[in-house]
Amino acid sequence: MELNSKECTGHLMPVRDALDVLNGKWKLPIIVALMHGNYRFKELHRMVGVSPKMLSKELKELEMHQLVKRTVYDTIPVSVEYELTPYAGSLKKVIESLGEWGLQHRKKVMAKK
């Protein structure tokens, strides 16, 4: 099926929009970690292996896109916990598909070595 320029752009724009939200090395690993539960900042930092500065930046962007919720608890010292929003659940199939493709791709590439 051949697409004209307008149809091609119509197919590309939603993919670009999705990639704009999930761009970078750390957003998907952060989301995957949070799929397994709510975590405090230091826990996420250790689990994902990202610098604190980058983690803070990525979490703010994920909050802006309504994928992550930040909850501040009135404790001494103050504690902050991160969790996925219900809207982030819409990424579950996408992430599962990426994981399946990644496994197949790894097997294919490793078989050539």
Phi, psi and omega per residue, in radians:
M1 nan 2.090 -3.135
E2 -1.681 2.351 -3.138
L3 -1.828 2.530 3.013
N4 -1.410 3.046 -3.050
S5 -1.017 -0.746 -3.115
K6 -1.153 -0.736 3.121
E7 -1.157 -0.699 3.117
C8 -1.072 -0.811 3.107
T9 -1.069 -0.685 3.108
G10 -1.086 -0.538 3.087
H11 -1.421 -0.596 -3.094
L12 -1.319 -0.647 -3.052
M13 -1.005 -0.829 3.121
P14 -1.098 -0.614 3.106
V15 -1.179 -0.758 3.082
R16 -1.058 -0.732 3.119
D17 -1.051 -0.777 3.131
A18 -1.107 -0.773 3.138
L19 -1.148 -0.576 3.075
D20 -1.088 -0.660 3.138
V21 -1.275 -0.691 -3.010
L22 -1.792 0.224 -3.043
N23 -1.138 2.787 3.095
G24 1.678 2.992 -3.053
K25 -1.398 -0.399 -2.899
W26 -1.928 -0.333 -3.039
K27 -1.078 -0.862 -3.135
L28 -1.117 -0.770 3.067
P29 -1.041 -0.618 3.088
I30 -1.136 -0.793 3.127
I31 -1.091 -0.774 3.129
V32 -1.060 -0.751 3.105
A33 -1.053 -0.772 -3.109
L34 -1.256 -0.289 3.051
M35 -1.163 -0.330 -3.118
H36 -1.705 0.058 3.085
G37 2.548 3.053 3.103
N38 -1.517 2.460 -3.099
Y39 -2.418 2.658 3.008
R40 -1.426 2.885 -3.039
F41 -0.951 -0.874 -3.090
K42 -1.131 -0.601 3.090
E43 -1.122 -0.777 3.096
L44 -1.101 -0.732 3.123
H45 -0.975 -0.807 3.139
R46 -1.213 -0.746 -3.086
M47 -1.150 -0.785 -3.026
V48 -1.498 -0.506 3.125
G49 1.387 0.550 -3.125
V50 -1.876 2.662 3.121
S51 -1.152 2.633 3.123
P52 -0.984 -0.706 -3.130
K53 -1.096 -0.797 -3.140
M54 -1.189 -0.698 3.114
L55 -1.057 -0.784 3.120
S56 -1.037 -0.795 3.129
K57 -1.067 -0.838 -3.096
E58 -1.150 -0.711 3.116
L59 -1.100 -0.706 3.100
K60 -1.079 -0.735 3.119
E61 -1.170 -0.694 3.106
L62 -1.153 -0.619 3.043
E63 -1.118 -0.772 -3.125
M64 -1.026 -0.616 3.128
H65 -1.560 0.163 3.060
Q66 1.093 0.581 3.100
L67 -1.771 -0.429 -3.115
V68 -2.219 2.450 3.071
K69 -1.951 2.335 3.123
R70 -1.879 2.184 3.126
T71 -2.073 2.203 3.121
V72 -1.788 2.209 3.126
Y73 -1.774 2.394 -3.116
D74 -1.418 1.263 3.125
T75 -2.097 2.999 3.073
I76 -2.055 1.991 -0.147
P77 -1.223 2.876 3.134
V78 -1.058 2.372 3.074
S79 -2.042 2.569 -3.107
V80 -2.195 2.349 -3.130
E81 -2.181 2.527 -3.139
Y82 -2.032 2.477 3.090
E83 -2.572 2.780 3.066
L84 -1.338 2.558 3.056
T85 -1.442 2.853 3.040
P86 -1.002 -0.606 3.112
Y87 -1.050 -0.608 3.124
A88 -1.097 -0.407 3.087
G89 -1.034 -0.401 3.122
S90 -1.189 -0.218 3.103
L91 -1.552 -0.147 -3.031
K92 -0.961 -0.862 -3.126
K93 -1.134 -0.663 3.131
V94 -1.087 -0.809 -3.114
I95 -1.177 -0.716 3.082
E96 -1.068 -0.758 3.121
S97 -1.114 -0.740 3.088
L98 -1.068 -0.715 3.119
G99 -1.102 -0.776 3.117
E100 -1.097 -0.783 3.120
W101 -1.096 -0.724 3.126
G102 -1.049 -0.715 3.092
L103 -1.115 -0.796 3.132
Q104 -1.102 -0.742 -3.133
H105 -1.116 -0.757 3.125
R106 -1.045 -0.794 3.123
K107 -1.071 -0.746 -3.127
K108 -1.117 -0.803 -3.110
V109 -1.215 -0.717 -3.127
M110 -1.187 -0.563 3.139
A111 -1.147 -0.457 -3.129
K112 -1.383 -0.264 -3.082
K113 -1.492 nan nan
